[in-house]
Amino acid sequence: MLLDTSGLLCYIHRDEPQHKKAVQLVDDAGNKLLTHSHVLAELVALALIRRLPRAKVLEFVVDLVDNPDIETVWVGEQLHREAMQLLADRQDKTYSLCDAVSFILMRQRSITDALTTDRHFEQEGFLTLPALEGRGFLLPRGDLFNQAGARKNRGLLDPSVFSLRTWVPVCPTVPFQNLCLDAKREWGKPP
């Protein structure tokens, strides 16, 4: 699954409507995750626009890059040129350069699913976060959840307790899962 900017924002921001589903999809994907340097650049900018603390966002991006279960592709000249060609070929669309890079990578690697809310992915025939919500194999596995729906042994906190301003050590053993934001607490203070 490709991790796109909007999907990552849903992942880190507990107040996003699709936060729970984004966390679940990333958990279920295991080590089959891909992103690229343009997504990371967009994520930093978007998070700052959303007034998320810069230091925490940068720490999240570094953790993501360092995570062995997530492949980060660094966009070079060849991939950039291919993406520019795709934009030239699709002038009737409003795709960003970041979108085009994602589409190229997804096609090269036969990836059909994207953690994103961006409708441009649907226009190119990929499955996005809203469409993935109904896919049976991506629904929660019973062994990961107790009767109340809380995660077992995953280190994740109950989303009903935390909702936009706290650094929450979500899962200390997996660096990628170390950032969720909460409006009910101050940044940097433990829950």
C-alpha positions as CSV (number, residue, x, y, z in Angstrom):
1,M,0.0,0.0,0.0
2,L,1.3,3.5,-0.9
3,L,1.2,6.0,2.0
4,D,0.1,9.4,0.6
5,T,0.1,12.7,2.4
6,S,-3.6,12.9,3.3
7,G,-3.5,9.3,4.5
8,L,-0.5,10.0,6.7
9,L,-2.3,13.0,8.1
10,C,-5.3,10.9,9.0
11,Y,-2.9,8.5,10.6
12,I,-1.2,11.0,12.9
13,H,-4.1,13.3,13.6
14,R,-6.6,11.7,16.0
15,D,-9.3,14.3,15.1
16,E,-9.4,13.3,11.5
17,P,-12.6,11.4,10.7
18,Q,-10.7,8.5,9.2
19,H,-7.9,8.2,11.9
20,K,-9.0,4.8,13.2
21,K,-9.3,3.3,9.8
22,A,-5.9,4.7,8.7
23,V,-4.2,3.2,11.8
24,Q,-5.9,-0.1,11.2
25,L,-5.0,-0.3,7.5
26,V,-1.3,0.5,8.3
27,D,-1.3,-2.1,11.0
28,D,-2.9,-4.7,8.7
29,A,-0.5,-3.9,5.8
30,G,2.5,-5.1,7.8
31,N,5.8,-4.6,5.9
32,K,4.1,-3.9,2.5
33,L,4.2,-0.1,2.8
34,L,5.7,2.4,0.4
35,T,6.1,6.2,0.3
36,H,8.4,8.7,-1.3
37,S,10.2,11.9,-0.6
38,H,7.6,14.2,-2.2
39,V,4.9,12.8,0.1
40,L,7.2,13.5,3.1
41,A,7.8,17.1,1.9
42,E,4.0,17.6,1.5
43,L,3.3,16.1,4.9
44,V,5.6,18.5,6.7
45,A,3.9,21.5,4.9
46,L,0.4,20.3,5.4
47,A,1.0,19.5,9.1
48,L,2.3,23.0,9.6
49,I,-0.7,24.5,7.9
50,R,-2.8,22.4,10.3
51,R,-0.8,24.0,13.2
52,L,0.7,20.7,14.3
53,P,4.0,21.1,16.2
54,R,6.9,21.2,13.8
55,A,9.3,19.3,16.0
56,K,6.9,16.4,16.5
57,V,6.0,16.2,12.8
58,L,9.7,16.2,11.8
59,E,10.3,13.5,14.4
60,F,7.5,11.4,12.9
61,V,8.9,11.8,9.4
62,V,12.4,10.7,10.6
63,D,10.8,7.7,12.3
64,L,8.9,6.8,9.2
65,V,12.1,7.0,7.0
66,D,14.0,4.9,9.6
67,N,11.3,2.2,9.8
68,P,12.4,-1.0,8.1
69,D,8.8,-1.9,7.3
70,I,8.3,1.1,5.2
71,E,10.2,1.7,1.9
72,T,10.9,5.3,1.2
73,V,11.7,6.0,-2.4
74,W,13.9,9.1,-2.9
75,V,12.7,10.9,-6.1
76,G,15.6,11.3,-8.5
77,E,15.8,12.8,-12.0
78,Q,14.4,9.8,-13.9
79,L,11.3,9.4,-11.7
80,H,10.8,13.1,-11.7
81,R,10.8,13.2,-15.6
82,E,8.4,10.2,-15.7
83,A,6.0,12.1,-13.4
84,M,6.3,15.3,-15.4
85,Q,5.5,13.3,-18.5
86,L,2.4,11.9,-16.8
87,L,1.3,15.4,-15.9
88,A,1.8,16.5,-19.5
89,D,-0.2,13.5,-20.7
90,R,-3.1,14.3,-18.3
91,Q,-3.5,18.0,-18.7
92,D,-7.2,17.6,-18.2
93,K,-6.5,16.6,-14.6
94,T,-5.3,18.7,-11.6
95,Y,-2.8,16.2,-10.4
96,S,0.2,17.4,-8.4
97,L,3.7,16.4,-9.1
98,C,3.6,14.4,-5.8
99,D,0.4,12.5,-7.1
100,A,2.1,11.8,-10.4
101,V,5.2,10.3,-8.7
102,S,2.8,8.1,-6.6
103,F,1.0,6.9,-9.7
104,I,4.3,6.0,-11.4
105,L,5.6,4.1,-8.4
106,M,2.3,2.3,-7.9
107,R,2.1,1.1,-11.5
108,Q,5.8,0.0,-11.5
109,R,5.2,-2.1,-8.4
110,S,1.7,-3.3,-9.2
111,I,0.2,-1.6,-6.1
112,T,-3.5,-1.0,-6.1
113,D,-4.2,0.5,-2.7
114,A,-3.3,3.9,-1.4
115,L,-3.7,5.3,2.1
116,T,-5.1,8.6,0.9
117,T,-8.3,10.6,0.7
118,D,-7.2,12.2,-2.5
119,R,-9.8,11.7,-5.3
120,H,-7.0,11.9,-7.9
121,F,-6.0,8.3,-7.0
122,E,-9.5,7.1,-7.8
123,Q,-9.4,8.9,-11.1
124,E,-6.3,6.9,-12.0
125,G,-8.0,3.6,-10.9
126,F,-6.5,3.1,-7.5
127,L,-8.4,2.2,-4.3
128,T,-8.3,5.0,-1.6
129,L,-9.0,5.1,2.1
130,P,-12.8,5.6,1.7
131,A,-13.0,2.6,-0.7
132,L,-10.7,0.5,1.4
133,E,-13.0,0.8,4.4
134,G,-15.4,-1.7,3.1
135,R,-12.8,-4.4,2.0
136,G,-13.3,-7.5,4.1
137,F,-9.7,-8.5,4.3
138,L,-8.7,-5.2,5.7
139,L,-11.3,-5.2,8.5
140,P,-10.1,-5.7,12.0
141,R,-9.0,-9.2,12.9
142,G,-10.7,-10.5,16.0
143,D,-7.4,-11.5,17.6
144,L,-6.2,-7.9,17.7
145,F,-9.3,-6.6,19.5
146,N,-11.0,-7.3,22.8
147,Q,-14.8,-7.2,23.3
148,A,-14.8,-3.5,23.8
149,G,-12.9,-3.0,20.5
150,A,-9.7,-1.8,22.3
151,R,-6.4,-3.0,20.7
152,K,-4.7,-5.9,22.5
153,N,-0.9,-5.8,23.0
154,R,-0.4,-3.2,20.4
155,G,0.3,-0.3,22.7
156,L,-2.4,1.9,21.2
157,L,-4.5,4.0,23.4
158,D,-8.3,4.1,23.2
159,P,-9.1,6.9,20.7
160,S,-12.1,7.9,22.8
161,V,-9.7,9.0,25.5
162,F,-7.4,10.9,23.3
163,S,-8.8,13.0,20.5
164,L,-5.1,17.2,18.8
165,R,-2.3,18.2,20.9
166,T,-0.4,15.5,22.7
167,W,2.6,13.5,21.8
168,V,1.4,10.0,22.6
169,P,3.9,7.1,22.5
170,V,1.5,4.9,20.6
171,C,3.7,1.9,20.1
172,P,7.2,2.3,21.4
173,T,8.5,-0.8,19.6
174,V,7.4,0.5,16.2
175,P,8.8,4.0,15.5
176,F,6.2,4.7,12.8
177,Q,3.4,4.5,15.3
178,N,4.8,7.0,17.7
179,L,2.7,10.1,16.8
180,C,-0.9,10.7,17.4
181,L,-2.3,14.2,18.1
182,D,-4.9,15.1,20.7
183,A,-6.8,18.3,21.3
184,K,-7.5,17.5,25.0
185,R,-3.9,17.6,26.3
186,E,-0.8,19.6,25.9
187,W,2.1,18.5,23.7
188,G,4.8,16.5,25.2
189,K,3.0,15.7,28.5
190,P,2.3,12.0,29.1
191,P,-1.4,11.0,29.1
